[in-house]
Amino acid sequence: RGCRLIIRNVTLTDTGNYTCLARSQLGGSFRENVPLTVIAPARITSSFSEVVTVRSGGRVQLQCDAAGPPKPDVYWTKGSTPCSNSTAAILKIANASQQDSGIYHCHAVNQLGSDEKKVRIVTTQLKFVELPPPTIDLNKQATRYIAINCTASVAVGLPMTRTQWSIARRNQNCPTVADSTVSFLSNGTLVIRGAGDGDAAVYTCSAEFDGETITASTEIVPSWMLTTDRCGGFRQSTYNSSVYYAVSAYHLWDKSRYYHCPSGYHWACTEEGKMIFKTNKNWSKTYVYYSQCGWNSYTYRGVNRYFFRFRDSATTNALKHAGNRDEYQIEYSSATSQFAGVVCIKH
């Protein structure tokens, strides 16, 4: 009598060789091998992240394996366009750029069906979306509230990269009190409330991603300075290149005030001045500030300015006279009028 082999819920593991064996009562036998090949629609077996990031200039290689049988054909597309940079199951991107960002699809196809898996490739390039201004002049601020924005991103569609601020305050060489408050918001904004000369500094915003760091800086310029003459109110000495004369917007000397020099400079003390300016001869052709940088002799904008002060001039009365030559030694006077500014030295 005959018999049948029935396999229900067939899977790919049922593929193999099956043997039918029959014996008679008379001692005879019969054997026949029957190969069984289970076929199935194409199925992608590889697993990869939904989002793959690559730094600009970097390299990506993704392999997409698929199972049948019959053996599927495998290929990649970007959107609906076949990828020229793929070899069958392998997608390769060398020297990645922003143009390589997008949605890629791996396709597997055989006679019984198809399968598809997608991946988003994002080319990252750390850059600032919003930069702080190079300088903030307190002379031009309508209020004492300052908000400096700084945001950075690595790619469109990805979260903003966290930014951090650092502050390089000026070399003050003496205590000073600032009544301002500085705070850092989560969106990358630096806020100064009650901004004043004590906040004169270089503020640097930095962002980091995948081992790369970018920075951008803004300098807050102190409000006491006059910056409108031809030297920007900051003339370099022709006698000593590290010495600068910073011009005051006010012609009365406030002995109790600390006058902040621009970033990278400090307000010189009397001893420093005595070490640099030693001669009582006027042998050069260049004055400290007399008729320099658009001044009419000692006058600029209708105000006479004579005396450039040192950090401890309130005690020593030391000064550099605008009408002397650059190399001439320091002099002394307790006058608070005809104030020209301060002597600064580069760090």
C-alpha positions as CSV (number, residue, x, y, z in Angstrom):
1,R,0.0,0.0,0.0
2,G,1.2,3.6,-0.6
3,C,2.0,6.2,2.0
4,R,2.6,10.0,1.9
5,L,4.9,12.4,3.6
6,I,3.2,15.6,4.6
7,I,5.1,18.6,5.9
8,R,3.0,21.4,7.3
9,N,4.2,25.0,8.0
10,V,7.2,24.6,5.8
11,T,10.3,26.6,6.6
12,L,13.7,27.0,4.9
13,T,15.1,24.4,7.4
14,D,12.9,21.7,5.8
15,T,15.2,21.8,2.7
16,G,17.0,18.5,2.3
17,N,17.0,15.0,0.9
18,Y,14.1,12.7,1.9
19,T,14.3,8.9,1.4
20,C,11.3,6.7,0.7
21,L,11.9,3.1,1.8
22,A,9.5,0.2,1.1
23,R,9.8,-3.6,1.9
24,S,7.6,-6.5,0.8
25,Q,6.7,-9.6,2.8
26,L,8.6,-11.6,0.3
27,G,11.8,-9.9,1.3
28,G,12.1,-7.4,-1.5
29,S,12.8,-3.7,-0.8
30,F,12.6,-0.4,-2.6
31,R,14.4,2.9,-1.9
32,E,14.1,6.3,-3.6
33,N,15.6,9.6,-2.6
34,V,13.6,12.8,-3.1
35,P,15.3,16.1,-2.8
36,L,13.2,19.0,-1.4
37,T,14.2,22.6,-2.0
38,V,12.1,25.1,-0.1
39,I,11.9,28.5,-1.8
40,A,10.9,31.8,-0.3
41,P,10.6,35.4,-1.0
42,A,13.8,37.4,-0.7
43,R,14.5,38.5,2.9
44,I,17.2,40.9,4.1
45,T,19.2,39.4,6.9
46,S,21.7,42.3,7.7
47,S,21.0,44.7,10.5
48,F,22.3,48.3,10.6
49,S,21.4,51.4,12.5
50,E,18.5,53.6,11.2
51,V,20.9,56.6,11.2
52,V,24.6,56.4,10.3
53,T,26.8,59.5,10.9
54,V,30.0,60.2,9.1
55,R,32.3,63.2,9.5
56,S,32.8,65.3,6.3
57,G,35.7,63.7,4.4
58,G,35.2,60.3,6.1
59,R,34.3,56.9,4.8
60,V,31.1,54.7,5.0
61,Q,30.7,51.1,4.0
62,L,27.5,49.2,4.6
63,Q,26.8,45.6,3.6
64,C,23.3,44.3,2.9
65,D,23.0,40.5,2.9
66,A,19.8,38.7,1.9
67,A,18.5,35.2,1.9
68,G,16.2,33.2,-0.5
69,P,16.3,30.8,-2.1
70,P,16.3,31.5,-5.0
71,K,19.3,33.7,-4.3
72,P,18.1,37.3,-4.4
73,D,19.5,40.1,-6.4
74,V,20.7,42.9,-4.0
75,Y,21.2,46.5,-4.9
76,W,21.2,50.0,-3.3
77,T,19.3,53.2,-4.2
78,K,19.4,56.7,-2.8
79,G,15.7,57.7,-2.9
80,S,14.7,56.1,-6.2
81,T,18.0,56.5,-8.0
82,P,20.4,53.5,-8.2
83,C,23.7,54.1,-6.4
84,S,26.7,54.2,-8.7
85,N,29.0,53.8,-5.6
86,S,27.6,50.4,-4.7
87,T,28.8,46.9,-5.7
88,A,25.8,44.5,-5.3
89,A,25.3,44.2,-1.6
90,I,28.0,46.7,-0.5
91,L,27.4,50.5,-0.4
92,K,30.7,52.5,-0.3
93,I,31.1,56.2,0.3
94,A,34.6,57.7,0.3
95,N,35.4,61.3,1.1
96,A,31.8,62.0,2.4
97,S,30.3,65.4,1.7
98,Q,26.9,67.0,2.5
99,Q,25.7,65.8,-0.9
100,D,26.0,62.2,0.3
101,S,23.5,62.8,3.2
102,G,20.1,61.2,2.6
103,I,17.9,58.1,2.8
104,Y,19.4,55.0,1.2
105,H,17.5,51.8,0.5
106,C,18.8,48.3,0.2
107,H,16.6,46.1,-2.1
108,A,16.6,42.3,-2.3
109,V,14.5,40.7,-5.0
110,N,13.9,37.1,-6.3
111,Q,11.1,35.4,-8.2
112,L,8.9,35.1,-5.2
113,G,9.1,38.6,-3.7
114,S,11.2,41.4,-2.4
115,D,12.4,43.0,0.8
116,E,13.7,46.5,1.6
117,K,15.5,48.2,4.4
118,K,16.4,51.8,4.7
119,V,19.2,53.8,6.4
120,R,19.7,57.5,6.8
121,I,23.3,58.6,6.3
122,V,24.2,62.0,7.8
123,T,27.4,63.7,6.9
124,T,28.5,65.8,9.8
125,Q,30.4,69.1,9.7
126,L,30.8,71.0,13.0
127,K,30.1,74.7,12.3
128,F,28.5,77.7,13.9
129,V,25.0,78.5,13.0
130,E,25.0,81.8,14.9
131,L,28.3,83.6,15.6
132,P,28.9,86.2,18.3
133,P,30.0,89.6,17.0
134,P,33.8,90.3,17.0
135,T,33.5,93.2,19.4
136,I,30.9,94.8,21.7
137,D,31.6,98.5,22.4
138,L,30.1,99.5,25.7
139,N,30.2,103.1,24.5
140,K,27.6,102.2,21.9
141,Q,25.3,100.1,24.2
142,A,22.0,101.7,24.8
143,T,21.4,99.6,27.9
144,R,23.6,97.6,30.4
145,Y,22.0,94.3,29.3
146,I,24.0,92.3,26.8
147,A,23.0,88.9,25.3
148,I,25.5,87.2,23.1
149,N,24.2,84.3,21.0
150,C,26.3,81.3,19.9
151,T,24.9,78.1,18.4
152,A,26.5,75.3,16.6
153,S,25.4,72.3,14.5
154,V,26.8,69.2,12.9
155,A,24.1,68.5,10.4
156,V,20.6,69.5,9.3
157,G,18.0,67.6,11.3
158,L,20.3,66.7,14.2
159,P,20.1,68.4,17.5
160,M,22.1,71.5,18.1
161,T,25.6,70.9,19.5
162,R,26.1,72.1,23.0
163,T,28.3,75.2,23.3
164,Q,30.4,76.4,26.2
165,W,31.7,79.8,27.1
166,S,35.1,80.8,28.7
167,I,36.1,84.2,29.8
168,A,39.6,85.7,29.6
169,R,39.4,88.8,31.8
170,R,42.0,91.5,31.5
171,N,45.2,91.5,33.5
172,Q,43.9,93.9,36.1
173,N,46.8,93.7,38.6
174,C,44.6,95.1,41.3
175,P,41.1,94.2,42.7
176,T,38.1,95.6,41.0
177,V,34.4,95.2,41.7
178,A,31.9,94.6,39.0
179,D,28.2,94.9,39.8
180,S,27.1,92.8,36.9
181,T,25.9,89.3,36.8
182,V,26.9,86.8,34.1
183,S,24.8,83.8,33.2
184,F,24.8,81.1,30.6
185,L,21.6,79.9,29.0
186,S,21.0,76.3,27.8
187,N,20.5,77.6,24.2
188,G,24.1,78.8,24.1
189,T,23.4,82.5,24.9
190,L,25.6,84.4,27.3
191,V,23.8,87.1,29.3
192,I,25.3,90.0,31.2
193,R,23.0,92.1,33.3
194,G,24.3,95.4,34.5
195,A,27.3,95.3,32.1
196,G,30.2,97.7,32.9
197,D,33.9,98.2,32.5
198,G,34.5,95.3,34.9
199,D,33.1,93.0,32.2
200,A,35.7,94.1,29.6
201,A,37.2,90.7,28.5
202,V,37.4,88.3,25.6
203,Y,34.5,85.8,25.7
204,T,35.1,82.6,23.8
205,C,32.4,80.2,22.7
206,S,33.4,76.7,21.9
207,A,31.6,73.6,20.5
208,E,32.9,70.0,20.3
209,F,31.8,67.0,18.4
210,D,33.6,63.7,17.7
211,G,37.0,65.0,18.8
212,E,36.7,68.2,16.8
213,T,36.5,71.7,18.5
214,I,35.7,75.0,17.0
215,T,35.8,78.4,18.7
216,A,34.6,82.0,18.2
217,S,35.3,85.0,20.3
218,T,33.8,88.4,21.1
219,E,35.6,91.2,22.9
220,I,33.8,93.6,25.2
221,V,35.5,97.0,24.9
222,P,35.4,99.1,28.0
223,S,33.2,102.2,27.9
224,W,35.6,104.7,29.1
225,M,37.7,104.7,25.9
226,L,37.3,107.1,23.0
227,T,37.7,105.0,19.8
228,T,36.9,107.5,17.1
229,D,40.2,109.1,16.2
230,R,42.4,107.8,13.4
231,C,44.2,105.4,15.7
232,G,41.0,104.0,17.2
233,G,41.9,105.8,20.5
234,F,44.8,103.4,20.9
235,R,48.1,104.6,19.5
236,Q,51.2,102.4,19.5
237,S,54.4,104.0,20.7
238,T,57.1,104.3,18.1
239,Y,59.8,104.1,20.8
240,N,58.6,100.8,22.4
241,S,56.3,98.6,20.4
242,S,54.7,97.1,23.6
243,V,53.5,100.4,24.8
244,Y,50.1,101.9,23.8
245,Y,48.3,105.1,24.7
246,A,44.6,104.5,25.3
247,V,42.5,107.7,25.0
248,S,39.7,108.5,27.4
249,A,36.3,109.8,26.3
250,Y,36.3,111.9,29.5
251,H,38.8,114.7,30.1
252,L,38.5,114.5,34.0
253,W,40.7,111.9,35.7
254,D,38.7,109.8,38.3
255,K,41.4,108.7,40.7
256,S,39.2,106.0,42.2
257,R,38.4,104.4,38.9
258,Y,40.2,101.4,37.3
259,Y,40.6,102.0,33.6
260,H,40.7,98.7,31.8
261,C,43.1,98.4,28.8
262,P,41.9,96.5,25.7
263,S,42.2,92.7,25.8
264,G,45.8,91.5,25.8
265,Y,47.2,94.6,27.5
266,H,47.4,95.8,31.1
267,W,47.5,99.2,32.7
268,A,51.1,100.0,33.3
269,C,52.3,101.1,36.7
270,T,54.8,103.9,37.4
271,E,57.7,101.5,37.9
272,E,57.1,100.0,34.5
273,G,57.0,103.5,33.0
274,K,60.3,104.4,34.7
275,M,62.0,101.3,33.4
276,I,60.9,102.0,29.8
277,F,61.1,105.8,29.6
278,K,64.5,106.9,30.9
279,T,65.7,109.8,28.8
280,N,65.1,113.6,29.4
281,K,65.9,114.2,25.7
282,N,63.4,114.7,23.0
283,W,65.4,113.3,20.1
284,S,62.7,111.5,18.0
285,K,60.2,113.1,15.7
286,T,57.1,111.4,17.1
287,Y,55.0,112.8,19.9
288,V,53.1,110.7,22.4
289,Y,49.8,112.0,21.0
290,Y,50.3,115.7,20.2
291,S,48.9,116.2,16.6
292,Q,48.7,112.5,16.1
293,C,45.8,110.4,14.8
294,G,43.8,113.4,13.8
295,W,44.3,115.5,16.9
296,N,44.7,119.3,16.5
297,S,47.8,119.7,18.7
298,Y,46.3,118.6,22.1
299,T,42.7,119.0,21.1
300,Y,40.3,116.4,19.8
301,R,36.6,117.0,19.5
302,G,37.0,120.4,21.2
303,V,38.6,119.0,24.3
304,N,42.2,119.5,25.4
305,R,43.9,116.3,26.5
306,Y,47.4,116.3,28.0
307,F,48.1,113.6,30.6
308,F,48.2,109.8,30.2
309,R,48.1,108.1,33.6
310,F,49.5,105.0,35.2
311,R,47.7,102.4,37.3
312,D,49.1,103.9,40.6
313,S,49.1,107.5,39.5
314,A,46.6,108.3,42.3
315,T,49.6,107.7,44.7
316,T,52.6,108.7,42.6
317,N,51.0,111.4,40.3
318,A,53.1,109.9,37.4
319,L,52.1,110.6,33.8
320,K,53.2,110.6,30.2
321,H,52.7,114.0,28.6
322,A,50.9,114.0,25.3
323,G,53.2,116.8,24.1
324,N,56.5,115.0,24.8
325,R,58.3,112.7,22.4
326,D,57.6,109.0,22.7
327,E,60.9,108.2,24.5
328,Y,60.7,111.1,27.0
329,Q,60.7,110.2,30.7
330,I,57.6,110.2,32.8
331,E,56.6,113.4,34.7
332,Y,54.4,114.2,37.7
333,S,51.3,116.2,38.4
334,S,48.3,115.8,40.6
335,A,46.0,117.6,38.2
336,T,42.7,115.8,37.5
337,S,41.8,118.0,34.5
338,Q,43.1,117.7,30.9
339,F,43.1,113.9,31.3
340,A,44.0,112.1,28.1
341,G,43.9,108.5,29.0
342,V,46.2,105.7,30.3
343,V,49.4,103.9,29.4
344,C,48.9,100.3,28.4
345,I,51.5,97.5,27.9
346,K,51.1,94.5,25.8
347,H,51.3,91.2,27.7
